[in-house]
Amino acid sequence: MEVNVIYNENCIVTLKKLPEKSIDGIITSPPYNINTERSDCYYNNGYSEIDGLSENDYLQIRTDEFLQFSKVLKDKGVICYNISYSKENPILPTLLVSRVHSETDLTIADIICWKKPNAIPFQTSPTKLSRITELIYVFVKKAYLHDFTTNKKISKVSKKTGQKFYRNYTNFVEAKNNDGYKSRLKATYSQDLCRQLISIYFPKGSLIYDPFSGIGTTQLSCLESDCFFIGSEIIKEHFDICMNRLREKNVSLFS
């Protein structure tokens, strides 16, 4: 299996190419389904052609992806899934998490709260709060809910009982909104965030897949963390930016 490769295609196509239980984990942020007409503006996050779905269609597409994630994920693998909500349909991420739990062999192991330096959107709503945090849902296989892979380090072991105590890891992470790279893709996270997730869940040499690679944030973070990557990106414009950013790092790529 080739590694350090990105495919310009729908992630379902890529996932069906990958061997079963071949991926150590996934770090990604899918389209939020918020490409909608609003009273104050038209919000285009860079996926205008595929991000205006009905609730049922959106949930079905994302659930089908999770079914494929499970096939390629190693038994003790971890999925870090960043998704936020829109004021038009705030319950959508919660509905998706419920569907994944009930219709796949994956479940939630943790929920990380990511705090950004800056809140969005601007205060144009008389009722909704400006969001300075987003959630990262940590999915694992149900059979390995208490035995999945992490990088947690032991701080001490009780001589009396043998109980292991670990260094302090919390589910609250502070990281930049994005890397400041200008493109039509508005919904990006930062390498700062991605590196912190890798440091918690992925040992060096891990193979990490991003089904929504965007402009290459996950891949660049993998390289900096001595991990390998595979990616998919359906939008050619974003794919080209991703490839160029990686080539700037003198990375030898398959594509």
N, C-alpha and C positions, 0 to 999 in steps of 0.2 A: 504494500500500500504506500503510495506517495504521500509525503508529508510536506509541510510548508507550501501548500497549494491552495489556490482560491478559484472557485468556479463561478462564472457569470451565468447563473441559472437559479431557478427556484430551488429552495433547500430540499424539498421532497425528492427532486431528481438526484441531488448529491447524496442524500441519506440512503437511497436505495443502492448506491454504488459501494457504500462502506460495508466492510465485514461486520458481522454481529460481534458485540462486545469488544470493539476496537478503540473506543474513545474513552479517555480518562475523565473527561468532563466537558461541559458546555458553559460558556459565558456569553450572554447575549441580551439584547433588548429588542423585542419585536415591534412592528408598527402598532401604535396605540389605538388605531381606528378613530382618529380625531380630525381627519381631513374633511372638515365640514364647513358649510356656510354659517357664519355667526353674525350677530347684529353689529359687532364692532369691526370685524375684518374677516378675510378669508384665510384660514390657517392652512398653510401648505408645508408639511414637514419633510417633503422630498419624496413622498410615496403617493402622490395624488391619484395615480391610476389604480392603486390596489388597496387604498386605505379609507374607503368610504363605504364599507360593507354594512349589511344589516347585522343586528346583534347575533342572530342565529348562525349566519354565514361566518362571521368572525370567530365565534366560539368553536364551530365545527372545524374550520381550517387550522386554528391553533391546537385543538385537541388532536387532530390527525397528525400534526407535527410531533406532538409529545409521544404518540404511539411509536413513531419512527425513532425519536430520541431514545426511547427505552431499548429498542433493538440494538442500537449501536453503542450504547453506554455500558461500560464494564459494570460488574455487579456492585462494586463499592464506589462507583463514580458519582460525581456531583454536578448538578445543574444550577448555575446562578442566573436567575431570570429576572431582569429588571423591567418592570412595567408599572406605569402610572395610570391615572384616570383623567378623564375629561369632565368638564362641568356638564356636558350634554348627557353623559351616561356614566356616572361615577361608580356604579356597582359592577361594571364590566370586568375588571381584573378579578374581583371576588368570585364572580360566576365562573371565570375561567379556571381558577384554582380549584374550585369545587368539582368542575367537570374532570379535570386532570386526575384528581384523587379518586373519583368514582369510576372512571372509565379506563384508567391505565394502572400499571403496577407501580406508579410513582406517587410519592406523597411529600408533604412539607416536613423538612427537618428543622429549619430555622427560618426566621424572617428578619432580614437586616434592614435597618433604617439608615438610609444614606442622606446626610445633611449636606446641602450645597452652600457655597458662600452667598449666592444670590437667589432670591425668590422670583418665581414666574407663575402666571403671567402678571402683567401690570394690573393694578387695582381698578378694574373696569366693572366688576360685578358688585351689586349691592348686597349679595348674600354669600357668595363663595369666598373662601380664604385663599390668599396667595400661597403657593406651594413652595416651601423651601426644603422639603424632604421628599424622597421617593423610596419605594420599597424594593428590595431584592429578595425574591422568594428562592429559597434553597431547597431544591427537590432532590430526593434520593429514591432508590428502589425500596419499596415497603419492607422487603425481607431483610434489608440492611439498614434499617432506620437507626439502629444503635451501633452500627459497625461499618460506617462508610469512611472514606479516606479524608484525613485532614493533616495539616502541618502543626497541630497543637503540640507545644513542647512541655515536657514534664518539668515542674519546678522542684518537687520533692516527693519522696515516697515514705509513707509511715513505716517505721521500723517495727511497730507493734502489730499493725493490721495488714501492711502491704498496700494500703490504699494509695493510689496515685493522685497527686494534686498538680494541676496544670497552671501555666502562666495565665494571666488575666486576659481573656478574649471576650469582647462584648459584641452585641448585635447593633451597635451604633458606630457608623463610619462617617468621617468627615472627608470630603474630597471635592475637587473642582467640578463645576458643571460640565465642562468640555475642555478640549485642548486649544481652543481659540482658532481652529482651522476654519477658514471661510469656505462654505460650499452651500449648495441648495439643500443639503440634508441638515435639517435643524435639530432633529432629535438624536443627539449623540451624547454618549457619556465620555468620561475622561480616562486617560491612561492612569492617572492618579488613583481613580476608583478601581480600575481593572487590576492594577498591580497589587492593591490591598487584598482583593478577592483571591488572586493567585497565591499570595503569601499565606492565606488561611487554609486553602483547600487543595492546592496542587503542588506536589513535590517537583523538584527540578527533573526535567525530562518528560513531564506529562504531555500528552497529546490533547489539545483543547480545540473544540469545534465551535465556530460561531455561524449559525445559520442565517444571520442578518448582519453581514460584515460591515456594511456601510462604507466608511472611508478608512477602515483599517485599524481602528483603535485597539481591538482585542489582539490582532496579530502583532502590532508593534509592542504591545505589553508582553506578549508571550516571548518575543525575542529578548526583551530586556530582563525577563525572569528565567531565562534558560529553559524555556518550554517550546514544544513544537505546536504547529497549528494546521487546521484545515478550515476553510471558509467557503461560504456561499453568499453571493450578492446578485440579486435579480436585476437591479437597475444598472445599465451599462455606464452611465455617468459616474455613479458612486464607485463601481468596480474599477474604472480607469484611475480614479483618484487613489483608491486603495493600493493598486499595483504600483503607481508612481511613488507613493510615499514609502512603500517597502523597498523599491529599487534605490531610492535615495539613501537607504541604509546599507546598500550593497548586498542585499539579500538575493541569493540564488533561488528563483521561484519557478515552480511548474505552474502552468495555467492552461 
